[in-house]
Amino acid sequence: MVYYIRFLKTPRTQAVKPGLVSVSALISVTTDLGDAFLAEDVVLQAQLIDAGTMESANSVLQEFSYKWEAGRRELAISIGPVRLASKVSRVILAIGTKSTSTVNLDTDLCDPTRVPLVISGWSAPFGVSQNTPAEKLIERRFMLQNKIQLRIWEETGNNIARHIWQNAIGSSGNCSMRQLRSHLERKSNSNQSIQAIELGSGCGIVGIALAQMLPRCSITLTDLPEVQDIMACNLQLTRSAAGSTCDFKQLDWEDERDGDNMPRPPMDLILVSDCTYNADSLPSLVRVLTRLVQASPQAVVLVSLKQRHESEAVFFELMRRAGFTIMEESAHALPAAYSEQDSIEMYAFVRA
Ligand SMILES: C[S@@+](CC[C@H](N)C(=O)[O-])C[C@H]1O[C@@H](n2cnc3c(N)ncnc32)[C@H](O)[C@@H]1O
């Protein structure tokens, strides 16, 4: 299980004297569900970054180390007083391990020892002269193939939909499901376009990663209305590959009328990442998958999951009864506390 830096209180500055500010925030290091805290000692690095020159090499204004100790539930971050040049008006607080390095989803996922146990986070920019906290958001940064940067915002509160789940990190990588990916790449390289839909897309990381990596791919991300705002932030940052597009539509699996929101067939790919955790919603999820594949019989349904409860196993039985068979499956290792490994499962289903 990987852990995420979370802001319990987003950072804010306080003017100490003219030109001197201190920065404070309250963080936690928890699982995607927020149900467990990292029970291991790690050194965290906090960087204060000039938001105006974020991408340049000298944008880090100050760097401090903090120790997260096993048994903690929260950690107060307090930086400064720091003297800032007058041209610095807005800053970002980045927290992670090892200089807040980004996870390379192209290469690191193939070697779980390279995926950090703690996923770094970047705050929203906040002003140095007002005592106003940063917006309640946190950004995650990843690298995709060909050095494509993937930037995804999450909300800081406790909400299932507006967070990136661990499976999403696994399924956004390039080394999972090689067979399926090479099938899609062959299609895309032969100038055929790919139509894809993602169900329960949350913040959109999986579908957005696909749209950034695959040319001539048209992907519709779908979820409940509550993700609309965070999705809009993330779609704004999306740099789709040549000829690719990415958009969002509301689609509630429980609402039969939402079928009107489904993109027009034929679909090539249907993505489902970490949506099988609630056994009660599985019949309606499988109903939507069945409806989509009835309209697009060639479509492949790519499901990534981590079985957290035994009750989730019913998903496979419902899929079998709906006529789906597994074309390819893989298990994907991710780090866990105490140098152990955790795994997520990926299944490519087709309708027999
Ligand atoms: C655990 S989150 C996974 C989010 C994202 N796919 C990821 O892996 O980061 C499950 C997602 O399924 C969505 N979901 C749950 N019930 C749904 C329903 N009835 N219709 C549409 N989406 C639903 C939630 O809103 C949430 O975004």
The ligand as an SDF file (V2000), in Angstrom:
LIG
                    3D

 27 29  0  0  0  0  0  0  0  0999 V2000
  -12.3870    4.5370   -5.4320 C   0  0  0  0  0  0  0  0  0  0  0  0
  -12.8360    5.7430   -6.5410 S   0  0  0  0  0  0  0  0  0  0  0  0
  -11.7330    5.4740   -7.8880 C   0  0  0  0  0  0  0  0  0  0  0  0
  -11.4590    6.7190   -8.6550 C   0  0  0  0  0  0  0  0  0  0  0  0
  -10.4610    6.5590   -9.7980 C   0  0  0  0  0  0  0  0  0  0  0  0
  -10.9470    5.6310  -10.7920 N   0  0  0  0  0  0  0  0  0  0  0  0
   -9.1110    6.1280   -9.2620 C   0  0  0  0  0  0  0  0  0  0  0  0
   -8.7550    4.9630   -9.4230 O   0  0  0  0  0  0  0  0  0  0  0  0
   -8.4010    6.9870   -8.7000 O   0  0  0  0  0  0  0  0  0  0  0  0
  -14.3750    5.0960   -7.1890 C   0  0  0  0  0  0  0  0  0  0  0  0
  -15.0790    6.0070   -8.1370 C   0  0  0  0  0  0  0  0  0  0  0  0
  -16.2970    5.4110   -8.5710 O   0  0  0  0  0  0  0  0  0  0  0  0
  -17.2860    6.4130   -8.5970 C   0  0  0  0  0  0  0  0  0  0  0  0
  -18.6370    5.8430   -8.4420 N   0  0  0  0  0  0  0  0  0  0  0  0
  -19.1290    5.1880   -7.3590 C   0  0  0  0  0  0  0  0  0  0  0  0
  -20.4230    4.8830   -7.5670 N   0  0  0  0  0  0  0  0  0  0  0  0
  -20.7390    5.3510   -8.8010 C   0  0  0  0  0  0  0  0  0  0  0  0
  -21.9460    5.3520   -9.5790 C   0  0  0  0  0  0  0  0  0  0  0  0
  -23.0790    4.8290   -9.1130 N   0  0  0  0  0  0  0  0  0  0  0  0
  -21.9150    5.9090  -10.8040 N   0  0  0  0  0  0  0  0  0  0  0  0
  -20.7750    6.4670  -11.2710 C   0  0  0  0  0  0  0  0  0  0  0  0
  -19.6040    6.5060  -10.5840 N   0  0  0  0  0  0  0  0  0  0  0  0
  -19.6030    5.9630   -9.3610 C   0  0  0  0  0  0  0  0  0  0  0  0
  -16.9400    7.3070   -7.4240 C   0  0  0  0  0  0  0  0  0  0  0  0
  -17.5500    8.5830   -7.5440 O   0  0  0  0  0  0  0  0  0  0  0  0
  -15.4260    7.3260   -7.4930 C   0  0  0  0  0  0  0  0  0  0  0  0
  -14.9420    8.3710   -8.2900 O   0  0  0  0  0  0  0  0  0  0  0  0
  1  2  1  0
  2  3  1  0
  2 10  1  0
  3  4  1  0
  4  5  1  0
  5  6  1  0
  5  7  1  0
  7  8  2  0
  7  9  1  0
 10 11  1  0
 11 12  1  0
 11 26  1  0
 12 13  1  0
 13 14  1  0
 13 24  1  0
 14 15  1  0
 14 23  1  0
 15 16  2  0
 16 17  1  0
 17 18  1  0
 17 23  2  0
 18 19  1  0
 18 20  2  0
 20 21  1  0
 21 22  2  0
 22 23  1  0
 24 25  1  0
 24 26  1  0
 26 27  1  0
M  CHG  2   2   1   9  -1
M  END
$$$$
